[in-house]
Amino acid sequence: METLATETAVHCCSSDNERLSHHSDKVKADLTVRLNRIEGQIRGIKGLIEKDTYCDNILNQIAAVQSALNGVGKLLLSGHLKSCVVERIQEGDDEVIDEFVNTINKLIKY
């Protein structure tokens, strides 16, 4: 079971219409560990396919990868909402709400 990092500090800034976020070192490290694990799982799935492993076993591994990616998405989404979205609303930029809704719709698409 994966748990979300307790520290989701993200600071967003923009320059020349390019928005950037600055994750805390702890969040970056957590995201990197998670993504490295997912990368290994993907390589493992490839190996299972190459070895003609039973399809159900491969599908279970794919489900695990999807769950792990959802965990990364939740962590980023939480930090984005708590900082970037709030900052932009406080600055009077209500377009961020539509942007956020579109992002959520992409994340929950099946």
C-alpha positions as CSV (number, residue, x, y, z in Angstrom):
1,M,0.0,0.0,0.0
2,E,1.3,3.4,-1.0
3,T,0.8,6.4,1.2
4,L,0.9,10.0,0.1
5,A,3.8,12.1,1.3
6,T,2.7,14.4,4.1
7,E,4.6,17.3,2.7
8,T,3.1,18.4,-0.6
9,A,4.7,21.8,-0.7
10,V,4.6,23.2,-4.2
11,H,5.2,26.8,-5.2
12,C,4.2,27.9,-8.7
13,C,5.5,30.8,-10.6
14,S,5.3,32.1,-14.1
15,S,7.6,33.9,-16.4
16,D,6.8,34.8,-20.0
17,N,3.5,32.7,-19.8
18,E,5.4,29.6,-18.9
19,R,4.2,28.2,-15.6
20,L,6.6,26.3,-13.4
21,S,6.2,24.5,-10.1
22,H,8.8,24.2,-7.5
23,H,8.3,21.0,-5.5
24,S,10.0,20.6,-2.1
25,D,13.0,18.3,-2.1
26,K,11.0,15.8,-0.1
27,V,8.2,15.7,-2.6
28,K,10.7,15.5,-5.5
29,A,12.5,12.6,-3.8
30,D,9.2,10.8,-3.2
31,L,8.0,11.3,-6.8
32,T,11.4,10.1,-8.1
33,V,11.3,6.9,-6.0
34,R,7.7,6.2,-7.1
35,L,8.5,6.7,-10.7
36,N,11.7,4.6,-10.6
37,R,9.6,1.8,-9.0
38,I,7.0,2.2,-11.8
39,E,9.7,2.1,-14.4
40,G,11.0,-1.2,-12.9
41,Q,7.5,-2.6,-12.9
42,I,7.1,-1.7,-16.6
43,R,10.4,-3.5,-17.4
44,G,9.1,-6.5,-15.4
45,I,5.9,-6.6,-17.4
46,K,7.9,-6.5,-20.7
47,G,10.0,-9.4,-19.4
48,L,6.8,-11.4,-18.5
49,I,5.5,-10.9,-22.0
50,E,8.8,-12.0,-23.5
51,K,8.6,-15.1,-21.3
52,D,5.1,-15.9,-22.4
53,T,3.8,-15.6,-18.9
54,Y,0.1,-16.4,-18.3
55,C,-2.0,-13.4,-19.3
56,D,-3.8,-13.0,-16.0
57,N,-0.5,-12.6,-14.2
58,I,0.6,-9.9,-16.6
59,L,-2.8,-8.1,-16.2
60,N,-2.4,-8.1,-12.4
61,Q,1.0,-6.4,-12.8
62,I,-0.5,-3.9,-15.2
63,A,-3.2,-3.1,-12.5
64,A,-0.4,-2.6,-10.0
65,V,1.4,-0.1,-12.3
66,Q,-1.9,1.8,-12.9
67,S,-2.4,2.0,-9.2
68,A,1.1,3.3,-8.6
69,L,0.6,5.9,-11.4
70,N,-2.6,7.0,-9.7
71,G,-0.6,7.5,-6.5
72,V,1.8,9.8,-8.3
73,G,-1.1,11.6,-9.8
74,K,-2.8,12.1,-6.4
75,L,0.3,13.5,-4.9
76,L,0.8,16.0,-7.7
77,L,-2.9,16.9,-7.8
78,S,-3.0,17.6,-4.1
79,G,0.0,19.8,-4.2
80,H,-1.2,21.6,-7.3
81,L,-4.6,22.3,-5.8
82,K,-3.2,23.5,-2.5
83,S,-0.7,25.8,-4.0
84,C,-0.8,26.6,-7.7
85,V,-4.6,26.7,-8.0
86,V,-5.0,28.7,-4.8
87,E,-2.3,31.2,-5.8
88,R,-3.8,31.8,-9.1
89,I,-7.3,32.3,-7.7
90,Q,-5.9,34.7,-5.1
91,E,-4.3,36.6,-8.0
92,G,-7.8,36.9,-9.7
93,D,-7.1,34.2,-12.4
94,D,-10.3,32.3,-12.4
95,E,-9.3,30.5,-15.6
96,V,-7.3,28.1,-13.4
97,I,-10.6,26.5,-12.3
98,D,-11.5,25.4,-15.8
99,E,-7.9,24.2,-16.3
100,F,-8.1,22.2,-13.1
101,V,-11.4,20.6,-14.0
102,N,-10.0,19.6,-17.4
103,T,-7.0,18.1,-15.7
104,I,-9.2,16.1,-13.4
105,N,-11.3,14.9,-16.3
106,K,-8.2,13.6,-18.0
107,L,-7.0,11.8,-14.9
108,I,-10.3,10.0,-14.3
109,K,-10.8,9.1,-17.9
110,Y,-10.9,5.3,-18.4
